[in-house]
């Protein structure tokens, strides 16, 4: 089973950045499009880490591996990045299926856009926080107080889902498609001109043994539950329409997040568990 995530933080460049950590009671089967731990395999944990809008590292997988090591996470896992404040995670469940989503819709795009130029977006799409925009804002943390261009709107939707029955490889892949369709349905229903953002990621986990489900499509038993939970989570997160972490961080004292497992040599023994009631 995948437990509720713990909200913790790490210190980078003098700023406290939040991250969510899910720990599985035992290893789970997983499919993911995440930069760390993507593909099909067995995974024991998931991390969803906030990064500032000025993030420009070109090695996100290595960065996430460093964060996981600092958190004491062993074995293979999944690592996600976002410009969203992950403290705003939204949780929804449907008959045992559980979904958590961090939602940033500042850069909605249509997946099939004949006017899009891949040459201008290929590099940018590797950075979950680096999106163009049009919202005025203050300098990003660590960037100094000099005048800077308008701050970008965050545009990443990260979805983590847990299905309490073993899915075949094909069903897991189908579940990613189902979750993506439900996400797109929610985004369009909110009135945004797009089906997602350039840097969205989906992770679906399930037990490694027990009864097997062969299908994960939107009209299958478990796919339908997953779709409804994803739709509800993304819709709720989109309705909140919160600004990027970078904008909210201006002037913040670096102690907002309980530093239960901070990296950078600062640690404490407190953890906030983000459960359904809190996340709603």
C-alpha positions as CSV (number, residue, x, y, z in Angstrom):
1,X,0.0,0.0,0.0
2,X,1.1,3.6,-0.6
3,X,0.9,5.7,2.5
4,X,-0.2,9.3,2.6
5,X,2.7,11.6,1.7
6,X,4.7,13.4,4.3
7,X,5.4,17.1,3.8
8,X,9.0,18.0,4.5
9,X,11.6,20.4,3.1
10,X,15.2,20.9,2.2
11,X,17.5,23.9,2.0
12,X,19.0,24.9,-1.3
13,X,20.9,28.1,-1.9
14,X,19.6,29.4,1.4
15,X,15.9,28.8,0.7
16,X,13.6,26.3,2.2
17,X,11.9,24.3,-0.5
18,X,9.0,21.9,0.2
19,X,8.8,18.3,-1.0
20,X,6.3,15.4,-0.6
21,X,7.5,11.9,0.2
22,X,5.4,8.8,-0.2
23,X,6.7,5.6,1.3
24,X,5.3,2.3,0.3
25,X,4.8,-0.3,3.0
26,X,6.4,-2.8,0.6
27,X,7.7,-2.4,-3.0
28,X,5.0,-1.7,-5.6
29,X,4.7,-2.1,-9.3
30,X,4.8,1.2,-11.1
31,X,4.6,3.0,-14.4
32,X,5.8,6.5,-14.6
33,X,6.8,9.3,-17.0
34,X,8.9,11.0,-14.2
35,X,12.5,12.1,-14.8
36,X,13.7,9.7,-12.1
37,X,12.4,6.2,-12.0
38,X,10.3,6.5,-15.1
39,X,9.2,3.5,-17.1
40,X,7.9,0.2,-15.7
41,X,9.4,-1.5,-12.7
42,X,9.2,-2.0,-8.9
43,X,9.4,1.2,-6.8
44,X,9.5,1.8,-3.0
45,X,8.9,5.5,-2.8
46,X,7.9,8.7,-4.6
47,X,9.2,12.2,-4.2
48,X,7.5,15.3,-5.6
49,X,9.8,18.3,-5.1
50,X,9.1,22.0,-5.5
51,X,11.8,24.0,-7.4
52,X,12.0,27.8,-8.0
53,X,10.9,29.2,-11.4
54,X,14.5,30.0,-12.0
55,X,15.4,26.3,-12.0
56,X,17.8,25.5,-14.8
57,X,19.6,22.3,-13.9
58,X,19.9,20.0,-16.9
59,X,20.2,16.9,-14.8
60,X,16.9,16.6,-13.0
61,X,17.3,12.8,-12.5
62,X,20.6,13.3,-10.7
63,X,19.1,16.2,-8.7
64,X,16.2,14.0,-7.6
65,X,18.6,11.1,-6.7
66,X,20.5,13.5,-4.5
67,X,17.3,14.5,-2.7
68,X,16.3,10.9,-2.2
69,X,19.7,10.0,-0.8
70,X,19.5,13.0,1.6
71,X,16.1,11.7,2.7
72,X,17.4,8.3,3.4
73,X,15.3,6.6,0.7
74,X,16.7,3.3,-0.3
75,X,16.2,1.3,-3.5
76,X,14.5,2.4,-6.7
77,X,11.8,5.1,-6.5
78,X,10.1,7.8,-8.5
79,X,11.2,11.5,-8.5
80,X,9.1,14.4,-9.8
81,X,9.8,18.2,-10.0
82,X,7.4,21.1,-10.2
83,X,7.2,24.9,-9.7
84,X,4.0,24.4,-7.7
85,X,4.1,24.6,-3.9
86,X,3.6,20.9,-3.2
87,X,2.1,21.8,0.2
88,X,-1.0,22.5,-2.0
89,X,-1.3,18.8,-3.0
90,X,-4.9,17.7,-3.6
91,X,-6.0,14.2,-2.7
92,X,-9.0,12.3,-3.9
93,X,-10.1,8.7,-3.6
94,X,-12.7,6.4,-5.2
95,X,-13.4,2.9,-3.7
96,X,-9.8,2.2,-2.8
97,X,-8.2,4.1,-5.7
98,X,-6.2,7.0,-4.4
99,X,-4.9,10.0,-6.3
100,X,-2.7,13.0,-5.4
101,X,-2.1,15.9,-7.7
102,X,-0.1,19.1,-7.6
103,X,-1.6,21.4,-10.2
104,X,-0.1,24.3,-12.1
105,X,-2.1,25.4,-15.2
106,X,-0.2,28.6,-16.0
107,X,0.9,27.2,-19.4
108,X,-1.9,25.1,-20.9
109,X,-1.2,23.7,-24.4
110,X,-3.0,21.6,-26.9
111,X,-1.2,18.3,-27.4
112,X,-1.7,18.4,-31.1
113,X,-0.9,22.0,-32.1
114,X,0.2,22.4,-35.7
115,X,1.5,25.9,-34.9
116,X,3.9,24.7,-32.2
117,X,7.6,24.6,-33.0
118,X,9.4,21.8,-31.2
119,X,12.7,23.5,-31.7
120,X,11.7,26.3,-29.4
121,X,10.2,24.2,-26.6
122,X,12.3,21.0,-26.5
123,X,14.8,22.3,-24.0
124,X,12.3,24.2,-21.9
125,X,10.1,21.1,-21.6
126,X,12.8,19.3,-19.6
127,X,12.5,21.9,-16.8
128,X,9.2,21.6,-14.9
129,X,9.4,25.1,-13.6
130,X,10.8,26.9,-16.7
131,X,7.9,28.1,-18.7
132,X,7.2,31.3,-20.4
133,X,4.6,33.6,-19.2
134,X,2.9,36.8,-18.5
135,X,2.4,37.3,-14.9
136,X,4.3,40.2,-13.2
137,X,6.2,39.2,-10.1
138,X,9.1,39.7,-7.8
139,X,12.6,38.2,-8.3
140,X,12.9,34.5,-7.6
141,X,14.5,33.4,-4.3
142,X,18.3,33.6,-4.6
143,X,18.1,35.9,-7.6
144,X,18.7,39.2,-5.8
145,X,16.6,42.3,-5.6
146,X,17.4,43.7,-9.0
147,X,14.6,44.3,-11.5
148,X,13.8,41.2,-13.5
149,X,11.3,40.3,-16.3
150,X,7.8,39.3,-15.3
151,X,7.7,36.1,-13.4
152,X,6.4,33.1,-15.4
153,X,3.2,31.2,-14.5
154,X,3.9,27.7,-13.3
155,X,2.8,25.0,-15.7
156,X,3.1,21.5,-14.4
157,X,0.6,18.9,-13.4
158,X,2.1,16.0,-11.4
159,X,-0.3,13.0,-10.7
160,X,0.4,10.1,-8.4
161,X,-2.1,7.3,-8.4
162,X,-2.5,4.1,-6.4
163,X,-4.7,1.2,-7.6
164,X,-5.2,-1.5,-4.9
165,X,-5.1,-4.5,-7.3
166,X,-2.2,-5.8,-9.4
167,X,-2.4,-4.5,-12.9
168,X,-0.7,-6.2,-15.8
169,X,2.0,-4.2,-17.7
170,X,-0.6,-3.4,-20.4
171,X,-3.1,-2.3,-17.8
172,X,-0.6,-0.1,-16.2
173,X,0.2,1.6,-19.5
174,X,-3.5,1.9,-20.1
175,X,-4.0,3.5,-16.7
176,X,-1.5,6.3,-17.6
177,X,-3.6,7.0,-20.7
178,X,-6.8,7.0,-18.6
179,X,-5.3,9.3,-16.1
180,X,-4.1,11.7,-18.8
181,X,-7.5,11.7,-20.5
182,X,-9.2,12.5,-17.2
183,X,-6.7,15.3,-16.5
184,X,-7.4,16.8,-20.0
185,X,-11.1,16.5,-19.3
186,X,-10.7,18.5,-16.1
187,X,-8.5,21.2,-17.7
188,X,-10.9,21.7,-20.6
189,X,-13.8,21.8,-18.2
190,X,-12.2,24.6,-16.3
191,X,-12.1,26.6,-19.4
192,X,-8.3,26.4,-20.1
193,X,-7.3,26.3,-23.8
194,X,-5.4,23.1,-23.7
195,X,-5.1,19.4,-22.7
196,X,-2.2,19.8,-20.3
197,X,1.1,21.5,-20.0
198,X,4.5,20.7,-21.6
199,X,6.0,19.2,-18.4
200,X,3.2,17.1,-16.9
201,X,4.0,13.7,-15.4
202,X,1.9,10.7,-14.3
203,X,2.8,7.9,-12.0
204,X,0.5,4.9,-11.3
205,X,1.4,2.3,-8.7
206,X,-0.2,-1.1,-7.7
207,X,0.6,-4.2,-5.6
208,X,3.2,-6.7,-6.9
209,X,1.1,-9.7,-6.2
210,X,-2.5,-10.8,-5.5
211,X,-5.5,-10.8,-7.9
212,X,-4.8,-9.4,-11.3
213,X,-6.7,-6.9,-13.4
214,X,-6.0,-7.0,-17.2
215,X,-7.5,-3.6,-18.1
216,X,-7.0,0.0,-17.1
217,X,-9.1,1.8,-19.6
218,X,-11.8,4.4,-18.6
219,X,-14.6,1.8,-18.8
220,X,-12.7,-0.9,-16.9
221,X,-13.6,-1.4,-13.2
222,X,-10.3,0.1,-11.9
223,X,-9.7,2.5,-14.8
224,X,-13.1,4.2,-14.2
225,X,-12.3,4.7,-10.5
226,X,-8.9,6.1,-11.4
227,X,-10.4,8.5,-14.0
228,X,-12.9,9.9,-11.6
229,X,-10.3,10.4,-8.8
230,X,-7.9,12.1,-11.2
231,X,-10.6,14.4,-12.7
232,X,-11.7,15.5,-9.2
233,X,-8.2,16.1,-8.0
234,X,-7.1,18.1,-11.1
235,X,-10.3,20.1,-11.1
236,X,-10.0,21.0,-7.5
237,X,-6.3,22.0,-7.9
238,X,-7.1,24.0,-11.0
239,X,-9.9,25.9,-9.3
240,X,-7.5,27.0,-6.6
241,X,-5.3,28.7,-9.2
242,X,-2.5,29.4,-6.8
243,X,0.7,31.3,-7.9
244,X,4.1,29.6,-8.3
245,X,6.0,28.8,-5.1
246,X,8.6,31.4,-6.2
247,X,6.0,34.2,-6.0
248,X,4.7,33.2,-2.7
249,X,8.1,32.7,-1.2
250,X,9.1,36.4,-1.4
251,X,9.8,37.6,2.1
252,X,9.0,34.3,3.7
253,X,11.1,33.2,6.6
254,X,12.7,29.9,5.9
255,X,10.7,28.0,8.5
256,X,7.2,27.5,7.0
257,X,7.6,23.8,6.3
258,X,8.2,21.4,9.1
259,X,11.8,20.3,8.5
260,X,11.3,16.7,9.4
261,X,13.9,15.5,7.0
262,X,15.6,18.6,5.6
263,X,18.5,18.1,3.4
264,X,21.6,20.3,3.7
265,X,22.5,18.9,7.1
266,X,19.4,20.3,8.9
267,X,17.0,17.7,10.3
268,X,14.2,17.5,12.8
269,X,11.9,14.7,14.0
270,X,8.6,16.3,12.9
271,X,6.6,15.3,9.8
272,X,3.3,16.6,8.5
273,X,1.2,13.9,6.9
274,X,-0.9,15.3,4.1
275,X,-4.2,13.3,4.3
276,X,-7.4,13.6,2.3
277,X,-9.0,16.0,4.8
278,X,-6.0,18.3,4.8
279,X,-5.6,18.2,1.1
280,X,-9.2,18.9,0.3
